[in-house]
Structures are given as C-alpha cells and as structure tokens.
Amino acid sequence: MRQLYLGIIAVFLIITLSACRSYTLFKTPKSPPIELKGDIKYEYIMQPFDRVVIYLYKYPELAASNLTSATNNNDEHDDMRGSMLDSEGKISLPLLGRVKLSGMTQPQASRMLEKRYAKFVKEPSVTIQVVNKRVYVLGEVRNPQSIVIDRDLTTLFEILSNCGGFTDSAQRENVIIISHDAHGKSTLRRVDLGTFKRVVMTNILIKPGDIIYVPPDGWKEYNLNFNNYLSILRTINQVAASYFTLKSIFD
C-alpha cells in the first residue's frame, strides 16, 4: 500500500512539473512593437487568378459577359463576379482577343485597354475592378474571417470592426500583420493597440492579401494548460478511487 501511495505522489509531481514546463513553452513572447510613420503609397498589382470586372462606357454593344457580367449584379458574394484571369494572367475580350492584365495596376491596365480599343471605337473609357481582394484575420477576434475589400489600402480599425473587435483574451499590444510583395517576399509588422497614445502614433494601413493575427495573452494560455492539468488529475483521482473501492470490496 505504501508503494502505491508513493507511486501516485510521484505521478502527481511529474504531471505538475510537465504542466509548468508546458506553460513556459507555450507562452507567447511579447516583442517590442514596430511603429510605422509617414504615408504609405501602394497600388494593387493584378495577379493570375484574380477575378475582374471591366466596364467599357458608351459602347454597350461590346458589353460581352466577360466584360460587364456583373454591372447590375447586387450579389453579396462580390468575389464571384466578373471573369477570372487564367494562369498566365490573361483574359479574353471582344475585338482584342486574349490580353494579359497581370503585372499591372488597375489604372495601368485601363489605359492599356483604352489604347487598344481606340483602334476600333472612338474615345473609349475603360474601368477595371478587381473583386476578390481579401484580407485574412485570425486569432483573438470575435469573428475570425477573410474579408473582401474594394480598395488598395484600408485601415486596421475598419478590418477589426468587421470582425467584431477583440476578445477579452486578445494581446492588444502585440498585433501581428504579415504582408507579401509581388515577388512573394514576406514582411512582418507588430503594432501596439494597447494604449491611445500608441494608436495615434501608429500609421496602420492594410493592403489586399495581408494576414492579421491577434495572439492570445498569457492568461488564456495558462487557463488552457491548467484545464488540461486538472483533467489529468481528475483521471488519476478516478483511477485511484476505483482501486481503493475494489480493494475495500475484496478485503
């Protein structure tokens, strides 16, 4: 019997030490936030598989389905409108055939199409809209999701408000923003939304394709580990109770 008690105590100590070590390993480090100041100039560059709507004003006879398929479409799923660029970044257009749009901004592509259409019609006016620009929000917000945006730049506050704001467990002083450039290179920013002064000093602009991650604070991680720890203790307690019950019966 004494050996059994010693064994239970040893298991209890091992689990306690493991839980403490687990808490240390999983605790999110708090790195100093990077403050961004000054204006940020950015224009979205179209990529293969982007979905675009192209408007050619004054010439409705050229309004083929792949030009203005969603001009009057009020469907809430905006990223399903228009036509998708193929793997080469090209799209088929009336009179022009297959035209490459990827690698250009929307204004650049509009001017290029106007020059090409000028060979066939008088004073063409072209507007291009990319309808599947998205920002991805993960972590400690009330409604994590991917959000469709219609601008090249929007603010972090607008994005977070669309997600319902922070949860009570959010680490507000260490919000992480991951961006990718046209060459696939990633950059990481950390911004501090913990105090009003930090918010005022920080120029927080988000562009399509950005990933926003709001990490949990240490207390939530402690609770998670502590709950796991209690679950293991309950299991040990049940096993020990069953053992002593059976022992009392057979004794």
C-alpha positions in Angstrom: 0.0 0.0 0.0 2.8 2.4 0.9 4.4 1.8 -2.6 1.1 2.6 -4.3 0.8 5.9 -2.4 4.4 6.8 -3.3 3.7 6.0 -6.9 0.6 8.2 -7.0 2.6 11.1 -5.4 5.4 10.6 -8.0 3.0 10.7 -10.9 1.4 13.8 -9.4 4.7 15.6 -9.2 5.7 14.6 -12.7 2.4 16.0 -14.1 2.8 19.2 -12.1 6.3 19.8 -13.5 5.2 19.0 -17.0 2.3 21.4 -16.8 4.6 24.2 -15.6 7.0 23.5 -18.4 4.2 23.4 -20.9 3.0 26.8 -19.8 6.5 28.3 -20.2 6.9 26.8 -23.7 3.5 27.9 -25.0 3.6 31.4 -23.5 3.5 34.0 -26.3 6.6 36.2 -26.3 5.9 39.9 -26.3 8.3 41.6 -28.8 8.6 45.4 -29.0 6.0 46.7 -31.5 7.2 48.3 -34.7 5.7 51.7 -35.3 5.0 52.9 -38.9 5.1 56.6 -39.6 4.5 58.6 -42.7 2.4 58.0 -45.8 2.2 54.6 -47.4 1.7 54.6 -51.2 0.5 51.4 -52.7 -1.3 50.3 -55.8 -2.6 46.7 -56.1 -0.9 44.7 -58.9 -3.1 42.2 -60.6 -2.1 38.6 -60.5 -3.1 35.3 -62.2 -6.5 34.0 -61.0 -7.7 37.4 -60.0 -11.4 38.0 -60.8 -12.0 41.2 -62.6 -15.0 43.2 -63.9 -14.2 45.5 -66.9 -16.5 48.4 -67.7 -16.4 49.9 -71.3 -18.6 53.0 -71.2 -20.5 54.4 -74.2 -20.4 51.1 -76.0 -22.9 48.6 -74.6 -22.7 46.5 -77.8 -19.3 45.4 -76.6 -20.6 44.5 -73.2 -20.0 40.8 -73.5 -20.4 38.6 -70.5 -16.7 38.6 -69.6 -16.7 42.4 -69.8 -19.6 43.5 -67.7 -21.2 40.3 -66.4 -21.9 41.9 -63.0 -22.6 45.5 -63.8 -26.1 45.2 -62.3 -25.4 42.3 -60.0 -26.0 43.0 -56.4 -25.0 39.6 -55.2 -23.3 39.9 -51.8 -20.6 37.5 -52.9 -18.6 40.1 -54.8 -15.6 37.9 -55.4 -17.8 35.7 -57.7 -18.5 38.5 -60.1 -16.7 39.1 -63.4 -14.2 36.8 -65.0 -11.1 35.2 -63.7 -7.6 35.8 -65.2 -6.1 32.5 -66.3 -2.8 31.0 -65.1 -0.9 33.4 -67.4 -2.8 36.4 -66.1 -4.8 36.8 -69.4 -8.4 37.3 -70.2 -10.4 37.1 -73.5 -12.0 40.4 -74.6 -14.3 41.3 -77.5 -12.3 42.7 -80.5 -9.0 42.3 -78.6 -8.7 38.6 -78.1 -6.6 37.4 -75.2 -5.0 40.2 -73.3 -2.6 40.0 -70.4 -3.5 42.1 -67.3 -1.4 40.5 -64.6 1.6 42.6 -63.5 -0.2 45.9 -64.0 -2.1 48.1 -61.6 -5.8 48.7 -62.4 -5.2 52.2 -63.8 -2.3 50.9 -66.0 -4.4 48.1 -67.4 -7.3 50.6 -68.0 -5.1 52.9 -70.0 -3.6 50.0 -72.0 -7.1 48.7 -72.9 -8.2 52.2 -73.9 -5.3 52.5 -76.3 -6.2 49.1 -77.9 -9.9 49.8 -78.1 -9.1 53.2 -79.7 -8.3 51.3 -82.9 -11.9 50.1 -83.1 -14.1 52.7 -81.3 -14.0 56.5 -80.6 -12.8 57.7 -77.2 -13.1 54.5 -75.3 -13.3 54.8 -71.5 -12.3 51.7 -69.5 -12.5 51.0 -65.8 -11.3 47.8 -64.2 -12.3 46.5 -60.8 -10.7 43.5 -59.0 -13.5 42.0 -57.0 -11.6 39.3 -55.0 -9.2 41.4 -52.9 -9.1 39.9 -49.5 -7.6 40.4 -46.0 -7.4 37.5 -43.6 -8.0 37.9 -39.8 -7.0 35.2 -37.4 -6.7 34.7 -33.6 -8.3 36.6 -30.8 -11.1 38.5 -32.6 -14.8 37.8 -32.1 -15.3 36.7 -35.7 -12.2 35.5 -37.5 -12.7 35.5 -41.2 -11.4 36.5 -44.6 -12.8 39.9 -45.7 -13.3 41.2 -49.2 -12.1 44.8 -49.6 -12.6 47.1 -52.6 -9.7 49.5 -52.0 -6.0 49.2 -52.4 -5.5 50.3 -48.8 -7.8 50.2 -45.8 -7.2 50.7 -42.1 -6.6 48.1 -39.5 -9.5 49.5 -37.4 -12.0 49.0 -40.2 -10.9 45.4 -40.6 -11.1 44.7 -36.9 -14.5 46.3 -36.6 -15.8 44.0 -39.4 -14.6 41.1 -37.2 -16.4 42.3 -34.1 -13.3 43.7 -32.3 -11.0 41.9 -29.9 -11.9 39.1 -27.5 -11.2 39.5 -23.8 -8.1 37.3 -24.2 -6.5 39.4 -27.0 -3.0 40.6 -26.7 -3.7 44.1 -28.0 -0.2 45.4 -27.6 1.3 42.8 -30.0 -1.0 42.6 -33.1 0.9 40.9 -36.0 0.5 41.8 -39.6 2.0 39.6 -42.3 2.4 41.1 -45.9 3.6 39.7 -49.2 5.1 41.7 -52.1 4.7 40.9 -55.8 7.8 38.6 -55.6 6.4 36.5 -52.7 8.7 38.1 -50.1 7.1 38.3 -46.6 7.4 41.1 -44.2 6.1 41.2 -40.6 4.9 44.1 -38.6 4.0 44.3 -34.9 1.7 47.1 -33.8 0.6 48.2 -30.4 -3.1 48.9 -29.9 -2.9 48.8 -26.1 -3.0 52.5 -25.4 -4.5 55.5 -27.1 -1.0 57.1 -27.5 0.3 54.1 -29.4 -2.7 54.1 -31.6 -2.3 57.8 -32.5 1.4 57.3 -33.3 1.0 54.3 -35.5 0.0 54.5 -39.1 -1.8 51.2 -39.6 -2.8 50.5 -43.2 -3.7 47.1 -44.6 -3.5 46.0 -48.2 -5.0 43.1 -50.0 -3.5 39.7 -49.2 -2.4 40.8 -45.7 -2.8 38.4 -42.8 -3.7 39.9 -39.4 -3.1 37.7 -36.3 -4.1 38.7 -32.8 -2.3 36.4 -30.4 -3.8 35.3 -27.0 -2.5 36.7 -23.8 -0.6 34.6 -21.3 -3.6 34.2 -19.0 -5.7 32.4 -21.7 -2.8 30.0 -22.3 -2.4 29.4 -18.6 -6.1 28.6 -18.4 -5.8 26.1 -21.3 -2.8 24.4 -19.7 -4.4 24.5 -16.3 -7.6 22.9 -17.6 -5.6 20.1 -19.2 -3.7 19.7 -16.0 -7.0 19.4 -14.0 -8.3 16.9 -16.5 -5.3 14.6 -15.9 -5.6 15.0 -12.1 -9.3 14.0 -12.4 -8.3 10.9 -14.3 -5.8 10.0 -11.7 -8.3 10.6 -9.0 -10.8 8.3 -10.7 -8.3 5.6 -11.1 -7.2 5.8 -7.5 -10.8 5.9 -6.3 -11.6 2.8 -8.3 -8.6 1.0 -7.0 -9.5 1.7 -3.3 -13.1 0.8 -3.9 -12.2 -2.6 -5.4 -9.6 -3.2 -2.6 -12.2 -2.5 0.1 -14.6 -4.9 -1.6 -12.2 -7.7 -1.9 -10.7 -7.1 1.6 
